[in-house]
Amino acid sequence: MSYFFVKTFKVTKIILILVLLAGVIGLKLVTKNNVQEGVEP
């Protein structure tokens, strides 16, 4: 049971990291598009 738990935990950890990376990349793309359009903060 412990091996299955460790394997599941690793998969969950990888999914969380991918979601965080996707969010950061998405924010960077949105920010870059806004700057190109001339909308500066």
N, C-alpha and C positions, 0 to 999 in steps of 0.2 A: 504493500500500500504506500509506503514512504517513497518508493521510486516513482510511482504514478503521480504522487503529489508533487514531487520535485519537477517532473517533466511538465505537468500542467502549470506550475508556477512560472517556469521558464517561458512557456508559450505566452502566458498572460503578460509577463514582463516585456517580451518582444512586441506584443500588440500595443501595449501602452506607449512604448518608445516610438513606434511607427506613427501612432496617433499624434503624439506631441510634435514629432518632426513635421508631419503633414500640416499641423496647425501653424507652426512657425513659418514654414515655406509659404503657406497661403497668405499669412499676414504680410510677409515681405513682398509678395507679388502684388497684393492690393496696394500697399504703400508705394511701390515703384510706379504703378499705373497712375496713382493720384498725382505723383510728382511730375510725371511726363505730361499730364494734362494741364499742368500749371497750378494745381491746387496745393499750396504749401501750408503746413501747419502754422 
